Amino acid sequence: NAGVTQTPKFRVLKTGQSMTLLCAQDMNHEYMYWYRQDPGMGLRLIHYSVGEGTTAKGEVPDGYNVSRLKKQNFLLGLESAAPSQTSVYFCASKLRWLAGVNEQFFGPGTRLTVL
Amino acid sequence: AQTVTQSQPEMSVQEAETVTLSCTYDTSESDYYLFWYKQPPSRQMILVIRQEAYKQQNATENRFSVNFQKAAKSFSLKISDSQLGDAAMYFCAYRSTRSQGGSEKLVFGKGTKLTVNP
């Protein structure tokens, strides 16, 4: 069981370039999330998905797009990168809540720098 | 909207001593979940402990325990017999039991950086 994996681990972009971050989970989780972490800001939710083919906006969605074509994968896209998007990006997944507490499992993060 | 506040940006503790990290939250809901996550220098987010609001008993996990004061909306983390490996950022997080549009999202505090001195 690999858990939640993220590709790539590090990336440097120039302003205006585009890229896609890939998140994959092998736990058959329905819910997946993308967060960004900035110094002194904690983690903030960008977008999330409650199942294959569905996505929704989180707290800070501007400048990002997502897709969930397969249940195990959740892609985060930056169409035109800006320096303000320099951050560490975390993907997480969880089971749909039934009864009891279902924790979110996090990937190792991607450090993105936009010059 | 719910908010989570961690008022201590940094804390330090001597190895083998006990330290308490503070967390307060704001919510109008009566049922919810609270979590403490640890983020070591590796960046990996690791769940330390969780608490269901409907449970009066404080959660414990080995050297980690919480002091959950529902009326005061306080959820502090106590680390006993601190070890060098406990050095990390610690995040407090809140999750509603309501659907919230289906997100079941976590709301995080800004974190407390814990240093453990040998």
gemmi code that builds the backbone of each chain (N, CA, C; Angstrom):
import gemmi

chains = {
    "A": [
        ("ASN", (0.836, -1.201, 0.000), (0.000, 0.000, 0.000), (0.873, 1.254, 0.000)),
        ("ALA", (0.823, 2.010, -1.087), (1.632, 3.220, -1.173), (0.966, 4.376, -0.460)),
        ("GLY", (-0.364, 4.298, -0.226), (-1.062, 5.399, 0.424), (-1.356, 6.496, -0.580)),
        ("VAL", (-0.971, 7.729, -0.236), (-1.175, 8.878, -1.114), (0.182, 9.313, -1.651)),
        ("THR", (0.315, 9.358, -2.949), (1.573, 9.794, -3.569), (1.340, 11.040, -4.400)),
        ("GLN", (2.364, 11.864, -4.512), (2.286, 13.105, -5.277), (3.471, 13.185, -6.231)),
        ("THR", (3.193, 13.670, -7.423), (4.223, 13.841, -8.438), (4.081, 15.214, -9.062)),
        ("PRO", (5.151, 16.020, -9.199), (6.504, 15.774, -8.706), (6.646, 16.195, -7.237)),
        ("LYS", (7.819, 16.038, -6.671), (8.092, 16.483, -5.305), (8.561, 17.929, -5.283)),
        ("PHE", (9.223, 18.357, -6.322), (9.714, 19.736, -6.429), (9.515, 20.199, -7.871)),
        ("ARG", (9.267, 21.510, -8.022), (9.168, 22.061, -9.374), (9.421, 23.554, -9.308)),
        ("VAL", (10.132, 24.049, -10.310), (10.359, 25.491, -10.464), (9.750, 25.901, -11.797)),
        ("LEU", (8.914, 26.914, -11.779), (8.262, 27.411, -12.985), (8.603, 28.882, -13.184)),
        ("LYS", (8.480, 29.314, -14.402), (8.548, 30.748, -14.680), (7.117, 31.283, -14.759)),
        ("THR", (6.972, 32.542, -14.434), (5.660, 33.176, -14.510), (5.035, 32.946, -15.882)),
        ("GLY", (3.790, 32.517, -15.880), (3.071, 32.282, -17.120), (3.095, 30.844, -17.612)),
        ("GLN", (4.003, 30.046, -17.090), (4.045, 28.644, -17.497), (2.901, 27.872, -16.861)),
        ("SER", (2.631, 26.719, -17.431), (1.569, 25.874, -16.892), (2.163, 24.546, -16.416)),
        ("MET", (1.445, 23.894, -15.530), (1.877, 22.579, -15.078), (0.710, 21.869, -14.394)),
        ("THR", (0.876, 20.567, -14.242), (-0.120, 19.736, -13.570), (0.546, 18.934, -12.483)),
        ("LEU", (-0.059, 18.966, -11.286), (0.380, 18.139, -10.181), (-0.542, 16.926, -10.116)),
        ("LEU", (0.080, 15.761, -9.935), (-0.687, 14.525, -9.891), (-0.726, 13.978, -8.479)),
        ("CYS", (-1.914, 13.607, -8.042), (-2.101, 12.924, -6.777), (-2.735, 11.567, -7.053)),
        ("ALA", (-2.196, 10.534, -6.433), (-2.739, 9.187, -6.612), (-2.881, 8.521, -5.250)),
        ("GLN", (-3.996, 7.800, -5.081), (-4.204, 7.045, -3.833), (-4.696, 5.642, -4.184)),
        ("ASP", (-4.228, 4.687, -3.378), (-4.574, 3.288, -3.643), (-5.430, 2.703, -2.531)),
        ("MET", (-6.159, 3.558, -1.823), (-6.969, 3.109, -0.694), (-8.456, 3.087, -1.016)),
        ("ASN", (-8.790, 3.315, -2.272), (-10.180, 3.306, -2.722), (-11.019, 4.371, -2.005)),
        ("HIS", (-10.388, 5.501, -1.704), (-11.096, 6.581, -1.028), (-11.967, 7.350, -2.003)),
        ("GLU", (-13.144, 7.762, -1.525), (-14.027, 8.550, -2.374), (-13.592, 10.024, -2.433)),
        ("TYR", (-13.176, 10.564, -1.307), (-12.907, 11.991, -1.200), (-11.424, 12.274, -1.409)),
        ("MET", (-11.162, 13.321, -2.173), (-9.785, 13.779, -2.353), (-9.749, 15.287, -2.291)),
        ("TYR", (-8.586, 15.819, -1.847), (-8.449, 17.248, -1.558), (-7.090, 17.761, -2.042)),
        ("TRP", (-7.072, 19.016, -2.422), (-5.826, 19.729, -2.642), (-5.769, 20.923, -1.698)),
        ("TYR", (-4.647, 21.006, -0.952), (-4.388, 22.119, -0.049), (-3.113, 22.837, -0.488)),
        ("ARG", (-2.991, 24.071, -0.077), (-1.719, 24.750, -0.168), (-1.307, 25.200, 1.224)),
        ("GLN", (-0.001, 25.162, 1.461), (0.532, 25.557, 2.763), (1.534, 26.667, 2.554)),
        ("ASP", (1.261, 27.797, 3.180), (2.151, 28.942, 3.123), (2.631, 29.267, 4.523)),
        ("PRO", (3.823, 29.840, 4.665), (4.358, 30.131, 6.006), (3.384, 30.957, 6.838)),
        ("GLY", (3.125, 30.491, 8.043), (2.253, 31.231, 8.946), (0.782, 31.181, 8.599)),
        ("MET", (0.411, 30.314, 7.630), (-0.992, 30.308, 7.181), (-1.686, 28.973, 7.385)),
        ("GLY", (-0.980, 27.977, 7.843), (-1.605, 26.657, 7.944), (-1.898, 26.095, 6.567)),
        ("LEU", (-2.825, 25.163, 6.488), (-3.225, 24.572, 5.216), (-4.575, 25.137, 4.810)),
        ("ARG", (-4.686, 25.521, 3.556), (-5.940, 26.050, 3.045), (-6.425, 25.211, 1.868)),
        ("LEU", (-7.697, 24.956, 1.838), (-8.275, 24.065, 0.837), (-8.450, 24.787, -0.498)),
        ("ILE", (-7.917, 24.180, -1.564), (-8.016, 24.774, -2.900), (-9.252, 24.233, -3.617)),
        ("HIS", (-9.271, 22.935, -3.839), (-10.396, 22.240, -4.463), (-10.521, 20.876, -3.811)),
        ("TYR", (-11.691, 20.277, -4.000), (-11.874, 18.928, -3.502), (-12.795, 18.157, -4.440)),
        ("SER", (-12.844, 16.854, -4.206), (-13.691, 15.979, -5.019), (-14.320, 14.931, -4.115)),
        ("VAL", (-15.619, 14.719, -4.301), (-16.306, 13.719, -3.481), (-16.512, 12.416, -4.232)),
        ("GLY", (-16.008, 12.356, -5.455), (-16.108, 11.118, -6.210), (-15.634, 11.318, -7.637)),
        ("GLU", (-15.455, 10.212, -8.337), (-15.005, 10.254, -9.721), (-15.922, 11.156, -10.551)),
        ("GLY", (-15.308, 12.047, -11.309), (-16.072, 12.926, -12.187), (-16.650, 14.156, -11.531)),
        ("THR", (-16.426, 14.342, -10.236), (-16.956, 15.513, -9.535), (-15.831, 16.311, -8.900)),
        ("THR", (-15.950, 17.647, -8.956), (-15.002, 18.518, -8.275), (-15.762, 19.718, -7.734)),
        ("ALA", (-15.173, 20.392, -6.772), (-15.800, 21.575, -6.183), (-14.726, 22.504, -5.655)),
        ("LYS", (-15.084, 23.779, -5.518), (-14.136, 24.779, -5.059), (-14.015, 24.756, -3.547)),
        ("GLY", (-12.799, 25.035, -3.099), (-12.560, 25.190, -1.679), (-12.429, 26.643, -1.306)),
        ("GLU", (-11.536, 26.912, -0.409), (-11.352, 28.247, 0.156), (-10.579, 29.192, -0.765)),
        ("VAL", (-9.577, 28.664, -1.489), (-8.713, 29.510, -2.325), (-8.574, 28.911, -3.723)),
        ("PRO", (-9.623, 28.872, -4.533), (-9.589, 28.168, -5.819), (-9.033, 28.960, -7.011)),
        ("ASP", (-8.916, 30.280, -6.857), (-8.572, 31.104, -8.017), (-7.179, 30.772, -8.553)),
        ("GLY", (-7.113, 30.598, -9.891), (-5.847, 30.313, -10.536), (-5.548, 28.835, -10.678)),
        ("TYR", (-6.454, 27.991, -10.180), (-6.254, 26.540, -10.221), (-7.452, 25.860, -10.881)),
        ("ASN", (-7.171, 24.726, -11.543), (-8.249, 23.870, -12.007), (-7.920, 22.438, -11.610)),
        ("VAL", (-8.945, 21.605, -11.515), (-8.753, 20.229, -11.081), (-9.577, 19.300, -11.964)),
        ("SER", (-9.176, 18.042, -11.939), (-9.960, 17.021, -12.620), (-9.818, 15.697, -11.883)),
        ("ARG", (-10.897, 14.928, -11.914), (-10.915, 13.609, -11.267), (-11.585, 12.638, -12.243)),
        ("LEU", (-10.803, 12.240, -13.225), (-11.325, 11.342, -14.246), (-11.351, 9.904, -13.759)),
        ("LYS", (-10.438, 9.566, -12.862), (-10.407, 8.241, -12.265), (-10.481, 8.382, -10.760)),
        ("LYS", (-11.077, 7.432, -10.107), (-11.277, 7.516, -8.663), (-9.957, 7.662, -7.915)),
        ("GLN", (-8.910, 7.042, -8.399), (-7.663, 7.035, -7.656), (-6.784, 8.243, -7.914)),
        ("ASN", (-7.140, 9.072, -8.904), (-6.281, 10.203, -9.268), (-7.011, 11.529, -9.146)),
        ("PHE", (-6.270, 12.542, -8.695), (-6.821, 13.898, -8.575), (-5.733, 14.849, -9.062)),
        ("LEU", (-6.011, 15.550, -10.146), (-5.016, 16.410, -10.777), (-5.281, 17.866, -10.444)),
        ("LEU", (-4.211, 18.594, -10.154), (-4.299, 20.038, -9.910), (-3.517, 20.746, -10.995)),
        ("GLY", (-4.175, 21.653, -11.705), (-3.541, 22.358, -12.805), (-3.371, 23.842, -12.535)),
        ("LEU", (-2.243, 24.359, -12.983), (-2.005, 25.797, -12.981), (-1.870, 26.189, -14.446)),
        ("GLU", (-2.782, 26.967, -14.966), (-2.766, 27.314, -16.394), (-1.729, 28.381, -16.701)),
        ("SER", (-1.593, 29.358, -15.807), (-0.640, 30.447, -16.004), (-0.074, 30.821, -14.641)),
        ("ALA", (1.047, 30.198, -14.301), (1.578, 30.319, -12.945), (1.968, 31.751, -12.606)),
        ("ALA", (1.728, 32.106, -11.347), (2.081, 33.418, -10.823), (2.939, 33.248, -9.576)),
        ("PRO", (3.800, 34.212, -9.261), (4.638, 34.101, -8.056), (3.828, 33.858, -6.783)),
        ("SER", (2.594, 34.348, -6.745), (1.744, 34.146, -5.561), (1.359, 32.678, -5.365)),
        ("GLN", (1.611, 31.868, -6.374), (1.306, 30.450, -6.262), (2.517, 29.639, -5.780)),
        ("THR", (3.583, 30.308, -5.453), (4.709, 29.651, -4.802), (4.227, 29.147, -3.442)),
        ("SER", (4.351, 27.848, -3.237), (3.782, 27.253, -2.034), (4.165, 25.777, -1.976)),
        ("VAL", (3.761, 25.142, -0.879), (3.834, 23.687, -0.796), (2.410, 23.160, -0.948)),
        ("TYR", (2.227, 22.222, -1.848), (0.895, 21.694, -2.159), (0.761, 20.279, -1.607)),
        ("PHE", (-0.329, 20.069, -0.892), (-0.603, 18.760, -0.321), (-1.896, 18.207, -0.892)),
        ("CYS", (-1.848, 16.932, -1.182), (-3.036, 16.195, -1.553), (-3.428, 15.320, -0.366)),
        ("ALA", (-4.720, 15.092, -0.205), (-5.200, 14.217, 0.864), (-6.402, 13.430, 0.361)),
        ("SER", (-6.667, 12.316, 1.015), (-7.838, 11.530, 0.644), (-8.464, 10.938, 1.897)),
        ("LYS", (-9.735, 10.582, 1.783), (-10.430, 9.951, 2.907), (-11.622, 9.159, 2.390)),
        ("LEU", (-12.091, 8.280, 3.246), (-13.323, 7.571, 2.959), (-14.500, 8.517, 3.138)),
        ("ARG", (-15.582, 8.227, 2.465), (-16.810, 8.972, 2.737), (-17.212, 8.691, 4.173)),
        ("TRP", (-17.636, 9.728, 4.891), (-17.995, 9.571, 6.302), (-19.270, 8.766, 6.441)),
        ("LEU", (-19.205, 7.712, 7.194), (-20.396, 6.925, 7.467), (-20.720, 7.046, 8.943)),
        ("ALA", (-19.925, 6.405, 9.732), (-20.087, 6.527, 11.178), (-18.699, 6.535, 11.776)),
        ("GLY", (-18.523, 7.289, 12.799), (-17.179, 7.377, 13.358), (-16.355, 8.399, 12.591)),
        ("VAL", (-15.134, 8.447, 12.884), (-14.262, 9.465, 12.313), (-13.399, 8.852, 11.219)),
        ("ASN", (-13.426, 9.462, 10.075), (-12.546, 9.032, 8.994), (-11.479, 10.087, 8.802)),
        ("GLU", (-10.269, 9.739, 9.070), (-9.210, 10.730, 8.968), (-8.813, 10.953, 7.524)),
        ("GLN", (-8.219, 12.099, 7.282), (-7.642, 12.391, 5.982), (-6.192, 11.895, 5.980)),
        ("PHE", (-5.822, 11.244, 4.894), (-4.452, 10.776, 4.714), (-3.765, 11.709, 3.716)),
        ("PHE", (-2.591, 12.161, 4.085), (-1.901, 13.168, 3.285), (-0.760, 12.569, 2.479)),
        ("GLY", (-0.517, 13.181, 1.321), (0.666, 12.884, 0.541), (1.859, 13.641, 1.084)),
        ("PRO", (3.036, 13.431, 0.504), (4.266, 14.030, 1.032), (4.468, 15.484, 0.649)),
        ("GLY", (3.618, 16.009, -0.217), (3.728, 17.419, -0.592), (4.569, 17.650, -1.841)),
        ("THR", (4.265, 18.754, -2.515), (5.039, 19.223, -3.665), (5.434, 20.668, -3.401)),
        ("ARG", (6.724, 20.922, -3.466), (7.187, 22.301, -3.288), (7.290, 22.952, -4.656)),
        ("LEU", (6.494, 23.979, -4.873), (6.453, 24.682, -6.156), (6.961, 26.099, -5.977)),
        ("THR", (7.899, 26.476, -6.821), (8.420, 27.843, -6.830), (8.137, 28.458, -8.193)),
        ("VAL", (7.532, 29.637, -8.170), (7.241, 30.355, -9.416), (8.087, 31.626, -9.430)),
        ("LEU", (8.948, 31.703, -10.406), (9.877, 32.846, -10.493), (9.313, 33.978, -11.337)),
    ],
    "B": [
        ("ALA", (-18.716, 30.671, 9.586), (-17.705, 29.673, 9.251), (-16.844, 29.390, 10.488)),
        ("GLN", (-16.391, 28.149, 10.537), (-15.563, 27.786, 11.682), (-14.153, 28.334, 11.533)),
        ("THR", (-13.553, 28.674, 12.648), (-12.154, 29.111, 12.654), (-11.406, 28.377, 13.752)),
        ("VAL", (-10.116, 28.197, 13.539), (-9.244, 27.522, 14.495), (-8.060, 28.441, 14.772)),
        ("THR", (-7.773, 28.660, 16.047), (-6.715, 29.586, 16.435), (-5.673, 28.870, 17.285)),
        ("GLN", (-4.437, 28.968, 16.850), (-3.315, 28.483, 17.650), (-2.494, 29.709, 18.010)),
        ("SER", (-2.523, 30.076, 19.269), (-1.975, 31.365, 19.695), (-0.476, 31.338, 19.939)),
        ("GLN", (0.124, 30.147, 19.885), (1.559, 30.021, 20.149), (2.279, 29.676, 18.842)),
        ("PRO", (2.890, 30.644, 18.177), (3.608, 30.322, 16.933), (4.777, 29.366, 17.177)),
        ("GLU", (5.426, 29.517, 18.342), (6.568, 28.666, 18.649), (6.550, 28.289, 20.123)),
        ("MET", (7.008, 27.056, 20.379), (7.155, 26.584, 21.749), (8.444, 25.772, 21.817)),
        ("SER", (9.004, 25.698, 23.020), (10.177, 24.836, 23.197), (10.025, 24.063, 24.495)),
        ("VAL", (10.675, 22.913, 24.542), (10.592, 22.036, 25.709), (11.908, 21.295, 25.848)),
        ("GLN", (12.266, 20.977, 27.058), (13.447, 20.159, 27.301), (13.069, 18.682, 27.109)),
        ("GLU", (13.997, 17.950, 26.585), (13.794, 16.517, 26.430), (13.361, 15.925, 27.770)),
        ("ALA", (12.375, 15.019, 27.712), (11.806, 14.311, 28.869), (10.796, 15.152, 29.657)),
        ("GLU", (10.670, 16.423, 29.336), (9.689, 17.262, 30.020), (8.337, 17.194, 29.307)),
        ("THR", (7.381, 17.900, 29.892), (6.015, 17.932, 29.343), (5.719, 19.308, 28.776)),
        ("VAL", (5.016, 19.335, 27.663), (4.649, 20.599, 27.032), (3.184, 20.531, 26.604)),
        ("THR", (2.536, 21.681, 26.649), (1.130, 21.767, 26.229), (0.978, 22.805, 25.133)),
        ("LEU", (0.372, 22.394, 24.033), (0.107, 23.287, 22.910), (-1.369, 23.670, 22.921)),
        ("SER", (-1.640, 24.933, 22.714), (-3.011, 25.448, 22.823), (-3.715, 25.516, 21.475)),
        ("CYS", (-5.016, 25.329, 21.536), (-5.860, 25.472, 20.344), (-7.255, 25.884, 20.802)),
        ("THR", (-7.786, 26.905, 20.204), (-9.181, 27.267, 20.427), (-9.885, 27.326, 19.082)),
        ("TYR", (-11.180, 27.178, 19.098), (-11.928, 27.154, 17.848), (-13.252, 27.859, 18.052)),
        ("ASP", (-13.821, 28.248, 16.974), (-15.099, 28.948, 17.017), (-16.083, 28.198, 16.139)),
        ("THR", (-17.203, 27.811, 16.711), (-18.227, 27.102, 15.964), (-19.562, 27.273, 16.668)),
        ("SER", (-20.616, 27.179, 15.892), (-21.960, 27.197, 16.464), (-22.549, 25.799, 16.509)),
        ("GLU", (-21.786, 24.830, 16.063), (-22.267, 23.459, 16.005), (-22.039, 22.756, 17.350)),
        ("SER", (-22.816, 21.725, 17.578), (-22.680, 20.988, 18.832), (-21.925, 19.670, 18.642)),
        ("ASP", (-21.864, 19.210, 17.410), (-21.179, 17.946, 17.148), (-20.144, 18.159, 16.057)),
        ("TYR", (-18.923, 17.717, 16.322), (-17.827, 17.942, 15.384), (-16.651, 17.078, 15.812)),
        ("TYR", (-15.584, 17.141, 15.040), (-14.369, 16.401, 15.358), (-13.197, 17.367, 15.425)),
        ("LEU", (-12.252, 17.045, 16.269), (-11.039, 17.840, 16.404), (-9.832, 16.930, 16.246)),
        ("PHE", (-8.792, 17.476, 15.656), (-7.596, 16.699, 15.355), (-6.345, 17.497, 15.690)),
        ("TRP", (-5.286, 16.769, 16.010), (-3.946, 17.329, 16.024), (-3.116, 16.559, 15.002)),
        ("TYR", (-2.490, 17.326, 14.093), (-1.573, 16.757, 13.115), (-0.162, 17.238, 13.413)),
        ("LYS", (0.795, 16.355, 13.166), (2.214, 16.677, 13.316), (2.841, 16.748, 11.930)),
        ("GLN", (3.664, 17.768, 11.714), (4.393, 17.889, 10.452), (5.879, 18.039, 10.751)),
        ("PRO", (6.637, 16.956, 10.688), (8.089, 17.038, 10.909), (8.761, 17.693, 9.711)),
        ("PRO", (10.075, 17.891, 9.782), (10.792, 18.515, 8.661), (10.613, 17.786, 7.327)),
        ("SER", (10.261, 16.538, 7.364), (10.011, 15.798, 6.118), (8.768, 16.298, 5.379)),
        ("ARG", (7.963, 17.122, 6.023), (6.715, 17.720, 5.489), (5.512, 16.781, 5.574)),
        ("GLN", (5.723, 15.522, 5.847), (4.601, 14.595, 5.888), (3.648, 14.940, 7.021)),
        ("MET", (2.360, 15.043, 6.729), (1.353, 15.322, 7.744), (0.952, 14.012, 8.403)),
        ("ILE", (1.073, 13.958, 9.712), (0.820, 12.724, 10.457), (-0.244, 13.004, 11.510)),
        ("LEU", (-1.295, 12.206, 11.520), (-2.329, 12.363, 12.536), (-1.787, 11.908, 13.883)),
        ("VAL", (-1.900, 12.781, 14.883), (-1.418, 12.461, 16.223), (-2.553, 11.935, 17.093)),
        ("ILE", (-3.673, 12.653, 17.072), (-4.762, 12.305, 17.975), (-6.034, 12.964, 17.484)),
        ("ARG", (-7.185, 12.387, 17.811), (-8.457, 12.956, 17.404), (-9.455, 12.836, 18.546)),
        ("GLN", (-10.446, 13.707, 18.503), (-11.449, 13.773, 19.563), (-12.814, 14.002, 18.939)),
        ("GLU", (-13.780, 13.203, 19.333), (-15.160, 13.452, 18.935), (-15.805, 14.347, 19.976)),
        ("ALA", (-16.493, 15.378, 19.553), (-17.029, 16.365, 20.482), (-18.073, 15.771, 21.419)),
        ("TYR", (-18.760, 14.710, 20.992), (-19.811, 14.153, 21.833), (-19.234, 13.301, 22.970)),
        ("LYS", (-17.943, 13.011, 22.891), (-17.305, 12.217, 23.948), (-16.733, 13.134, 25.021)),
        ("GLN", (-17.105, 12.898, 26.248), (-16.585, 13.719, 27.334), (-15.160, 13.321, 27.711)),
        ("GLN", (-14.841, 12.056, 27.496), (-13.517, 11.582, 27.878), (-12.465, 12.117, 26.927)),
        ("ASN", (-11.372, 12.615, 27.493), (-10.286, 13.124, 26.681), (-9.530, 11.982, 26.004)),
        ("ALA", (-9.193, 12.187, 24.731), (-8.462, 11.169, 23.990), (-7.004, 11.110, 24.431)),
        ("THR", (-6.441, 9.910, 24.396), (-5.024, 9.722, 24.689), (-4.444, 8.729, 23.682)),
        ("GLU", (-3.196, 8.977, 23.323), (-2.450, 8.076, 22.439), (-1.015, 8.048, 22.947)),
        ("ASN", (-0.728, 7.063, 23.787), (0.621, 6.908, 24.345), (1.022, 8.184, 25.096)),
        ("ARG", (2.056, 8.891, 24.633), (2.529, 10.086, 25.343), (1.713, 11.343, 25.012)),
        ("PHE", (0.764, 11.214, 24.121), (-0.024, 12.364, 23.681), (-1.428, 12.297, 24.280)),
        ("SER", (-1.873, 13.398, 24.807), (-3.234, 13.463, 25.335), (-3.789, 14.853, 25.084)),
        ("VAL", (-5.105, 14.949, 25.132), (-5.731, 16.248, 24.908), (-6.524, 16.644, 26.134)),
        ("ASN", (-6.708, 17.944, 26.256), (-7.620, 18.511, 27.252), (-8.711, 19.213, 26.470)),
        ("PHE", (-9.840, 18.549, 26.327), (-10.955, 19.047, 25.538), (-11.957, 19.717, 26.461)),
        ("GLN", (-12.108, 21.006, 26.300), (-13.058, 21.794, 27.085), (-14.111, 22.339, 26.118)),
        ("LYS", (-15.216, 21.611, 25.993), (-16.207, 21.957, 24.971), (-16.835, 23.322, 25.204)),
        ("ALA", (-17.166, 23.617, 26.422), (-17.818, 24.904, 26.696), (-16.889, 26.067, 26.386)),
        ("ALA", (-15.633, 25.891, 26.669), (-14.639, 26.933, 26.407), (-14.126, 26.888, 24.977)),
        ("LYS", (-14.517, 25.863, 24.217), (-14.047, 25.671, 22.836), (-12.525, 25.659, 22.801)),
        ("SER", (-11.991, 24.806, 23.638), (-10.554, 24.687, 23.763), (-10.134, 23.234, 23.576)),
        ("PHE", (-9.009, 23.028, 22.917), (-8.559, 21.670, 22.582), (-7.031, 21.662, 22.616)),
        ("SER", (-6.455, 21.518, 23.783), (-5.003, 21.588, 23.909), (-4.382, 20.197, 23.827)),
        ("LEU", (-3.148, 20.151, 23.376), (-2.405, 18.899, 23.224), (-1.270, 18.869, 24.236)),
        ("LYS", (-1.216, 17.809, 25.036), (-0.140, 17.633, 25.991), (0.774, 16.511, 25.521)),
        ("ILE", (2.053, 16.825, 25.464), (3.058, 15.827, 25.095), (3.901, 15.559, 26.341)),
        ("SER", (3.855, 14.349, 26.804), (4.606, 13.964, 28.002), (5.917, 13.297, 27.597)),
        ("ASP", (6.911, 13.415, 28.481), (8.206, 12.767, 28.225), (8.694, 13.098, 26.812)),
        ("SER", (8.799, 14.377, 26.515), (9.127, 14.824, 25.158), (10.421, 14.181, 24.655)),
        ("GLN", (10.380, 13.845, 23.369), (11.531, 13.241, 22.713), (11.982, 14.112, 21.547)),
        ("LEU", (13.244, 13.939, 21.161), (13.777, 14.755, 20.068), (12.939, 14.593, 18.805)),
        ("GLY", (12.389, 13.417, 18.617), (11.571, 13.158, 17.443), (10.218, 13.854, 17.458)),
        ("ASP", (9.877, 14.475, 18.577), (8.616, 15.217, 18.647), (8.753, 16.603, 18.038)),
        ("ALA", (9.962, 17.028, 17.751), (10.171, 18.349, 17.164), (9.494, 18.416, 15.798)),
        ("ALA", (8.585, 19.385, 15.642), (7.786, 19.462, 14.415), (6.870, 20.663, 14.490)),
        ("MET", (6.162, 20.910, 13.403), (5.007, 21.817, 13.425), (3.798, 20.989, 13.825)),
        ("TYR", (2.984, 21.562, 14.678), (1.764, 20.887, 15.098), (0.567, 21.737, 14.683)),
        ("PHE", (-0.380, 21.087, 14.012), (-1.570, 21.778, 13.528), (-2.809, 21.211, 14.209)),
        ("CYS", (-3.634, 22.117, 14.668), (-4.946, 21.767, 15.191), (-5.945, 21.899, 14.043)),
        ("ALA", (-6.906, 20.986, 13.964), (-7.868, 21.033, 12.860), (-9.261, 20.666, 13.344)),
        ("TYR", (-10.247, 21.231, 12.662), (-11.665, 21.046, 13.009), (-12.381, 20.459, 11.815)),
        ("ARG", (-13.319, 19.554, 12.099), (-14.174, 19.061, 11.029), (-15.593, 18.958, 11.525)),
        ("SER", (-16.485, 19.527, 10.760), (-17.896, 19.462, 11.102), (-18.442, 18.071, 10.817)),
        ("THR", (-19.483, 17.688, 11.510), (-20.164, 16.443, 11.180), (-21.249, 16.680, 10.143)),
        ("ARG", (-21.518, 17.953, 9.865), (-22.523, 18.257, 8.856), (-21.924, 18.080, 7.476)),
        ("SER", (-22.774, 18.022, 6.485), (-22.327, 17.746, 5.129), (-21.435, 18.824, 4.567)),
        ("GLN", (-21.736, 20.085, 4.887), (-20.966, 21.210, 4.345), (-20.838, 21.099, 2.835)),
        ("GLY", (-21.922, 20.775, 2.199), (-21.885, 20.627, 0.753), (-21.162, 19.380, 0.332)),
        ("GLY", (-20.926, 18.494, 1.251), (-20.292, 17.223, 0.912), (-18.795, 17.215, 1.051)),
        ("SER", (-18.185, 18.313, 1.493), (-16.735, 18.354, 1.466), (-16.095, 17.578, 2.602)),
        ("GLU", (-16.745, 17.552, 3.779), (-16.131, 16.975, 4.983), (-14.722, 17.520, 5.157)),
        ("LYS", (-14.579, 18.797, 4.925), (-13.247, 19.392, 4.902), (-12.713, 19.630, 6.305)),
        ("LEU", (-11.388, 19.779, 6.384), (-10.713, 20.166, 7.612), (-10.421, 21.660, 7.573)),
        ("VAL", (-10.607, 22.306, 8.729), (-10.207, 23.698, 8.894), (-9.016, 23.691, 9.839)),
        ("PHE", (-7.904, 24.226, 9.371), (-6.659, 24.155, 10.116), (-6.340, 25.465, 10.823)),
        ("GLY", (-5.658, 25.359, 11.968), (-5.005, 26.506, 12.566), (-3.695, 26.774, 11.843)),
        ("LYS", (-3.005, 27.842, 12.265), (-1.791, 28.242, 11.574), (-0.558, 27.477, 12.041)),
        ("GLY", (-0.696, 26.715, 13.077), (0.388, 25.853, 13.497), (1.232, 26.408, 14.628)),
        ("THR", (1.859, 25.489, 15.363), (2.821, 25.808, 16.417), (4.090, 25.016, 16.145)),
        ("LYS", (5.205, 25.720, 16.074), (6.479, 25.046, 15.862), (7.054, 24.639, 17.217)),
        ("LEU", (7.231, 23.339, 17.411), (7.766, 22.822, 18.666), (9.229, 22.440, 18.501)),
        ("THR", (10.058, 22.991, 19.364), (11.484, 22.650, 19.420), (11.710, 21.837, 20.680)),
        ("VAL", (12.472, 20.754, 20.550), (12.813, 19.927, 21.704), (14.317, 20.050, 21.938)),
        ("ASN", (14.674, 20.549, 23.090), (16.080, 20.773, 23.420), (16.659, 19.586, 24.177)),
        ("PRO", (17.838, 19.114, 23.760), (18.440, 17.954, 24.436), (18.985, 18.331, 25.805)),
    ],
}
model = gemmi.Model(1)
for chain_id, residues in chains.items():
    chain = gemmi.Chain(chain_id)
    for i, (resn, *xyz) in enumerate(residues, 1):
        res = gemmi.Residue()
        res.name, res.seqid = resn, gemmi.SeqId(i, " ")
        for name, pos in zip(("N", "CA", "C"), xyz):
            atom = gemmi.Atom()
            atom.name, atom.element = name, gemmi.Element(name[0])
            atom.pos, atom.b_iso = gemmi.Position(*pos), 0.0
            res.add_atom(atom)
        chain.add_residue(res)
    model.add_chain(chain)
structure = gemmi.Structure()
structure.add_model(model)
structure.setup_entities()
